[in-house]
């Protein structure tokens, strides 16, 4: 299964969160025993990254929430970035589920 594509727009200096529901063949993937990771990078080759915080509101329903704090977004320069999300099963099988571009809009009030 190839990763889905979804572009995000985040306002610099604001808290950001989005909940994804992971499905396969129309049914929710049970995410019990899974971990998840997601990085924001300027380019695919960039060594520097900002991580999203990953939580699971309802593992059995396939729900995964990506969060970026206002502090983290304030510390990033406005502009274009890339991200992806990977889930890792309890048996260490890694699956990239989504990827895309991030537009970080410049904060005015700071």
C-alpha positions in Angstrom: 0.0 0.0 0.0 1.5 3.4 -0.9 1.3 6.4 1.3 -1.7 8.7 0.8 -1.0 12.4 -0.1 -2.3 15.2 2.0 -1.0 18.7 2.3 -1.3 20.7 5.5 -1.4 24.4 6.3 -0.3 25.4 9.8 -0.3 28.9 11.3 3.0 29.8 13.0 2.6 30.3 16.7 -0.6 28.3 16.9 -1.3 24.9 18.3 -2.1 22.4 15.5 -3.7 19.0 15.7 -5.2 16.6 13.2 -6.7 13.2 13.8 -6.3 10.5 11.1 -8.4 7.4 10.8 -6.3 4.5 9.4 -8.3 2.1 7.2 -7.5 -0.8 5.0 -10.1 -2.0 2.5 -12.7 0.3 4.1 -12.2 -1.0 7.6 -10.4 0.6 10.5 -7.0 -0.8 11.3 -6.7 -1.8 14.9 -3.7 0.1 16.1 -3.2 -1.8 19.4 0.5 -2.4 19.9 1.5 0.2 17.3 3.6 3.2 17.7 3.8 6.2 15.3 6.3 8.8 14.2 6.1 11.9 12.0 8.8 14.4 11.1 8.7 17.8 9.5 11.8 18.6 7.3 12.8 21.4 4.9 13.8 18.8 2.3 13.8 15.0 2.2 17.6 15.0 2.7 17.6 17.5 5.6 19.2 16.2 8.8 17.2 18.6 11.0 13.6 18.0 11.7 10.7 18.9 14.0 8.7 16.0 15.3 4.9 15.8 15.6 3.7 14.4 18.9 1.7 11.3 18.1 -1.2 10.0 20.2 -3.9 7.4 19.8 -7.4 8.6 20.8 -9.0 5.3 19.9 -6.6 2.5 18.8 -9.4 0.0 17.9 -11.0 2.6 15.7 -7.7 3.3 13.9 -7.4 6.8 15.2 -4.1 8.6 15.3 -3.6 12.3 16.3 -0.7 14.4 15.1 0.0 17.5 17.3 2.4 20.4 16.9 2.6 22.9 19.8 2.5 26.6 19.4 6.1 26.8 20.8 7.3 24.4 18.1 5.6 26.2 15.3 6.9 29.6 16.6 10.5 28.3 16.5 10.2 27.3 12.8 10.7 29.8 10.0 7.6 30.4 7.9 7.6 28.7 4.5 7.4 25.3 2.9 8.2 21.9 4.5 7.6 18.2 3.9 6.3 15.6 6.3 5.3 12.0 6.5 3.7 9.6 9.0 4.8 6.1 9.7 3.2 3.5 11.9 5.2 0.6 13.4 3.5 -2.6 14.4 4.4 -4.6 17.5 6.5 -6.8 15.3 8.5 -3.8 13.9 6.8 -3.6 10.5 7.0 0.0 9.3 4.4 1.4 7.1 4.3 5.0 5.7 0.7 5.9 5.7 0.6 9.6 4.6 2.9 12.3 3.3 2.7 15.8 1.9 3.7 19.4 2.0 3.3 21.8 4.9 2.8 25.5 4.4 3.7 27.3 7.6 2.0 30.7 7.5 3.9 33.6 9.1 2.6 34.7 12.5 1.8 38.4 12.8 1.1 38.7 16.6 4.2 37.6 18.4 
